Protein backbone atom coordinates (compact mmCIF):
# COMPACT_ATOMS: atom_id res chain seq x y z
CA UNK A 1 0.00 0.00 0.00
CA UNK A 2 1.39 3.39 -0.94
CA UNK A 3 1.90 6.09 1.67
CA UNK A 4 -0.85 8.20 0.03
CA UNK A 5 -3.34 5.36 0.21
CA UNK A 6 -2.29 4.54 3.76
CA UNK A 7 -2.71 8.13 4.93
CA UNK A 8 -6.08 8.27 3.19
CA UNK A 9 -7.34 5.19 4.98
CA UNK A 10 -6.04 6.53 8.29
CA UNK A 11 -8.20 9.57 7.64
CA UNK A 12 -11.25 7.32 7.71
CA UNK A 13 -10.89 6.70 11.45
CA UNK A 14 -11.93 10.15 12.69
CA UNK A 15 -14.77 10.23 10.16
CA UNK A 16 -16.13 6.91 11.37
CA UNK A 17 -16.03 8.16 14.97
CA UNK A 18 -17.71 11.49 14.16
CA UNK A 19 -21.45 11.72 14.91
CA UNK A 20 -21.46 8.01 15.78
CA UNK A 21 -24.61 8.14 17.99
CA UNK A 22 -26.59 9.65 15.10
CA UNK A 23 -25.18 7.08 12.69
CA UNK A 24 -25.82 4.13 14.97
CA UNK A 25 -29.40 5.13 15.74
CA UNK A 26 -30.15 6.35 12.23
CA UNK A 27 -28.91 3.24 10.43
CA UNK A 28 -30.61 0.88 12.89
CA UNK A 29 -33.92 2.76 12.88
CA UNK A 30 -34.00 3.26 9.12
CA UNK A 31 -33.33 -0.41 8.39
CA UNK A 32 -36.01 -1.48 10.87
CA UNK A 33 -38.63 0.85 9.37
CA UNK A 34 -37.65 -0.04 5.81
CA UNK A 35 -37.99 -3.77 6.36
CA UNK A 36 -41.28 -3.34 8.21
CA UNK A 37 -42.74 -1.51 5.20
CA UNK A 38 -41.05 -3.81 2.68
CA UNK A 39 -42.40 -7.03 4.18
CA UNK A 40 -45.85 -5.55 4.75
CA UNK A 41 -46.08 -4.72 1.05
CA UNK A 42 -44.73 -8.15 0.21
CA UNK A 43 -47.54 -9.79 2.16
CA UNK A 44 -50.31 -7.36 1.14
CA UNK A 45 -50.06 -6.52 -2.58
CA UNK A 46 -52.94 -4.46 -3.97
CA UNK A 47 -53.18 -6.78 -6.98
CA UNK A 48 -51.53 -9.95 -8.26
CA UNK A 49 -47.86 -9.26 -9.00
CA UNK A 50 -46.70 -8.97 -12.60
CA UNK A 51 -44.08 -11.62 -13.40
CA UNK A 52 -40.95 -9.95 -14.75
CA UNK A 53 -39.73 -11.31 -18.09
CA UNK A 54 -36.37 -13.00 -18.53
CA UNK A 55 -33.80 -11.64 -20.97
CA UNK A 56 -31.05 -13.44 -22.86
CA UNK A 57 -28.61 -12.23 -20.21
CA UNK A 58 -30.70 -13.80 -17.44
CA UNK A 59 -30.55 -17.12 -19.27
CA UNK A 60 -26.80 -16.77 -19.82
CA UNK A 61 -25.99 -16.23 -16.13
CA UNK A 62 -26.13 -19.55 -14.26
CA UNK A 63 -27.40 -19.98 -10.72
CA UNK A 64 -24.38 -19.59 -8.42
CA UNK A 65 -24.94 -20.41 -4.75
CA UNK A 66 -21.48 -19.11 -3.87
CA UNK A 67 -22.59 -15.55 -4.58
CA UNK A 68 -25.02 -15.52 -1.64
CA UNK A 69 -22.48 -14.00 0.81
CA UNK A 70 -21.87 -11.23 -1.73
CA UNK A 71 -25.63 -10.67 -2.00
CA UNK A 72 -25.96 -10.44 1.78
CA UNK A 73 -22.91 -8.17 2.09
CA UNK A 74 -25.10 -5.25 0.99
CA UNK A 75 -26.12 -4.70 4.61
CA UNK A 76 -22.49 -4.10 5.56
CA UNK A 77 -21.77 -2.10 2.42
CA UNK A 78 -24.64 0.39 2.86
CA UNK A 79 -23.35 1.38 6.31
CA UNK A 80 -19.97 2.50 4.92
CA UNK A 81 -21.17 5.68 3.18
CA UNK A 82 -22.94 7.28 6.16
CA UNK A 83 -20.14 5.96 8.36
CA UNK A 84 -17.57 8.08 6.52
CA UNK A 85 -19.63 11.30 6.60
CA UNK A 86 -18.32 13.66 9.28
CA UNK A 87 -20.52 16.72 8.69
CA UNK A 88 -23.99 16.81 10.24
CA UNK A 89 -25.66 18.60 7.34
CA UNK A 90 -24.05 16.25 4.80
CA UNK A 91 -25.22 13.28 6.86
CA UNK A 92 -28.76 14.66 6.95
CA UNK A 93 -28.74 15.25 3.18
CA UNK A 94 -27.62 11.69 2.50
CA UNK A 95 -30.20 10.31 4.94
CA UNK A 96 -32.98 12.26 3.20
CA UNK A 97 -31.79 10.97 -0.17
CA UNK A 98 -31.87 7.38 1.08
CA UNK A 99 -35.32 8.02 2.54
CA UNK A 100 -36.55 9.41 -0.76
CA UNK A 101 -35.17 6.40 -2.59
CA UNK A 102 -36.96 4.08 -0.17
CA UNK A 103 -40.27 5.91 -0.51
CA UNK A 104 -40.03 5.93 -4.31
CA UNK A 105 -39.21 2.24 -4.49
CA UNK A 106 -41.86 1.20 -2.00
CA UNK A 107 -44.39 3.40 -3.76
CA UNK A 108 -43.71 1.57 -7.01
CA UNK A 109 -44.13 -1.77 -5.23
CA UNK A 110 -47.47 -0.55 -3.86
CA UNK A 111 -48.86 0.64 -7.19
CA UNK A 112 -47.21 -1.95 -9.43
CA UNK A 113 -46.43 -5.23 -7.62
CA UNK A 114 -43.91 -7.39 -9.46
CA UNK A 115 -42.26 -10.76 -8.92
CA UNK A 116 -39.45 -12.78 -10.43
CA UNK A 117 -40.20 -16.03 -12.27
CA UNK A 118 -39.84 -19.28 -10.29
CA UNK A 119 -36.15 -20.06 -9.99
CA UNK A 120 -36.52 -23.72 -10.84
CA UNK A 121 -34.05 -24.60 -8.08
CA UNK A 122 -34.70 -26.77 -5.04
CA UNK A 123 -32.93 -26.34 -1.74
CA UNK A 124 -32.68 -28.32 1.47
CA UNK A 125 -35.11 -27.01 4.12
CA UNK A 126 -32.23 -25.94 6.36
CA UNK A 127 -30.23 -24.21 3.62
CA UNK A 128 -29.56 -20.48 3.48
CA UNK A 129 -31.44 -20.23 0.18
CA UNK A 130 -34.54 -21.88 1.63
CA UNK A 131 -34.43 -19.35 4.49
CA UNK A 132 -34.00 -16.44 2.06
CA UNK A 133 -36.87 -17.67 -0.10
CA UNK A 134 -39.16 -18.08 2.90
CA UNK A 135 -38.61 -14.56 4.21
CA UNK A 136 -38.23 -12.64 0.94
CA UNK A 137 -40.50 -14.66 -1.36
CA UNK A 138 -40.22 -13.45 -4.95
CA UNK A 139 -42.11 -10.16 -4.84
CA UNK A 140 -41.10 -6.49 -4.68
CA UNK A 141 -38.92 -7.21 -7.68
CA UNK A 142 -38.77 -4.15 -9.94
CA UNK A 143 -36.99 -1.88 -9.32
CA UNK A 144 -34.51 -3.85 -7.25
CA UNK A 145 -33.92 -1.81 -4.12
CA UNK A 146 -31.03 -4.14 -3.31
CA UNK A 147 -29.40 -2.78 -6.45
CA UNK A 148 -30.59 0.79 -5.89
CA UNK A 149 -29.00 1.04 -2.44
CA UNK A 150 -25.79 -0.58 -3.68
CA UNK A 151 -25.47 1.97 -6.50
CA UNK A 152 -26.36 4.93 -4.26
CA UNK A 153 -23.76 3.73 -1.74
CA UNK A 154 -21.12 3.30 -4.44
CA UNK A 155 -21.59 6.84 -5.75
CA UNK A 156 -21.42 8.37 -2.27
CA UNK A 157 -18.44 6.24 -1.26
CA UNK A 158 -16.61 7.25 -4.43
CA UNK A 159 -16.95 10.91 -3.38
CA UNK A 160 -15.94 10.24 0.22
CA UNK A 161 -12.93 8.10 -0.70
CA UNK A 162 -11.66 10.87 -2.94
CA UNK A 163 -12.07 13.34 -0.07
CA UNK A 164 -9.95 11.27 2.32
CA UNK A 165 -7.32 10.61 -0.34
CA UNK A 166 -7.84 6.87 -0.58
CA UNK A 167 -5.68 5.12 -3.16
CA UNK A 168 -6.80 3.94 -6.55
CA UNK A 169 -7.02 0.32 -5.42
CA UNK A 170 -9.43 1.20 -2.61
CA UNK A 171 -11.56 3.34 -4.89
CA UNK A 172 -11.67 0.56 -7.49
CA UNK A 173 -12.60 -1.96 -4.79
CA UNK A 174 -15.65 0.15 -4.01
CA UNK A 175 -16.95 -0.17 -7.58
CA UNK A 176 -16.07 -3.86 -7.77
CA UNK A 177 -17.97 -4.55 -4.55
CA UNK A 178 -21.00 -2.73 -5.94
CA UNK A 179 -20.75 -4.60 -9.25
CA UNK A 180 -20.46 -7.89 -7.37
CA UNK A 181 -23.63 -7.17 -5.42
CA UNK A 182 -25.48 -6.34 -8.63
CA UNK A 183 -24.29 -9.56 -10.25
CA UNK A 184 -25.24 -11.60 -7.18
CA UNK A 185 -28.87 -10.45 -7.36
CA UNK A 186 -29.15 -12.28 -10.70
CA UNK A 187 -26.88 -15.21 -9.85
CA UNK A 188 -28.94 -15.98 -6.72
CA UNK A 189 -32.18 -15.67 -8.71
CA UNK A 190 -33.48 -12.90 -6.45
CA UNK A 191 -33.86 -10.52 -9.39
CA UNK A 192 -33.78 -10.43 -13.17
CA UNK A 193 -31.80 -8.08 -15.39
CA UNK A 194 -34.69 -5.64 -15.87
CA UNK A 195 -35.03 -5.31 -12.07
CA UNK A 196 -31.32 -4.54 -11.84
CA UNK A 197 -31.46 -1.94 -14.61
CA UNK A 198 -34.48 -0.21 -13.05
CA UNK A 199 -32.91 -0.20 -9.60
CA UNK A 200 -29.65 1.26 -10.92
CA UNK A 201 -31.55 3.96 -12.82
CA UNK A 202 -33.54 4.90 -9.73
CA UNK A 203 -30.35 5.21 -7.70
CA UNK A 204 -28.63 7.33 -10.34
CA UNK A 205 -31.57 9.75 -10.39
CA UNK A 206 -31.41 10.21 -6.61
CA UNK A 207 -27.60 10.45 -6.63
CA UNK A 208 -27.81 13.20 -9.26
CA UNK A 209 -30.44 14.95 -7.15
CA UNK A 210 -28.14 14.83 -4.12
CA UNK A 211 -25.25 16.17 -6.18
CA UNK A 212 -27.41 19.01 -7.52
CA UNK A 213 -28.47 19.99 -3.99
CA UNK A 214 -24.85 20.01 -2.81
CA UNK A 215 -23.81 22.22 -5.70
CA UNK A 216 -26.52 24.71 -4.81
CA UNK A 217 -25.69 24.56 -1.10
CA UNK A 218 -22.06 23.45 -0.66
CA UNK A 219 -21.47 21.36 2.46
C-alpha positions, 0 to 999 in steps of 0.5 A, a space after each residue: 500500500 502506498 503512503 498516500 493510500 495509507 494516509 487516506 485510509 487513516 483519515 477514515 478513522 476520525 470520520 467513522 467516529 464522528 457523529 457516531 450516535 446519530 449514525 448508529 441510531 439512524 442506520 438501525 432505525 431506518 433499516 427497521 422501518 424499511 424492512 417493516 414496510 417492505 415485508 408488509 407490502 410483500 404480504 399485502 399486494 394491492 393486486 396480483 404481481 406482474 411476473 418480470 420477463 427474462 432476458 437473454 442475459 438472465 438465461 446466460 448467467 447460471 445460478 451460483 450459490 457461492 454468490 449468496 455472501 456477496 448478496 448479503 454483504 449489501 447490509 455491511 456495504 450500505 453502512 460504509 457511506 454514512 459511516 464516513 460522513 463527518 458533517 452533520 448537514 451532509 449526513 442529513 442530506 444523505 439520509 434524506 436521499 436514502 429516505 426518498 429512494 426508499 419511498 419511491 421504491 416502495 411506492 412503485 411496489 405498492 402501485 405496481 407489484 412485481 415478482 421474479 419467475 420461479 427459480 426452478 431450483 430446489 434447496 434443502 429445508 435448512 439451507 440459506 437459500 430456503 431461508 431467504 426464499 421463505 422470508 423474501 418470497 419473490 415479490 417487490 422485484 422491480 426496481 430492485 432496491 437491493 441494487 438501488 442502495 448498492 449503487 447509491 452507496 457506491 456513488 457516495 463512497 466514491 466521493 468520500 474516498 476521494 475526499 480522504 485521499 484513498 488510493 486507486 485500489 481502494 476506490 476501485 474496490 468500491 466499484 467492484 464490490 458494488 458490481 459484485 452485489 449487482 451480479 449476485 442479485 441475478 446469480 442468486 435468482 433474487 432478481 432479473 436483469 430488468 429489475 437490476 437496470 431499473 434499480 440502478 436507474 432509480 439510484 442514479 436519479 437520486 444520486 444526481 439529485 443529491 449532487 445538484 443539492 450540494 452544488 446549490 448549497 455546498 457542504 
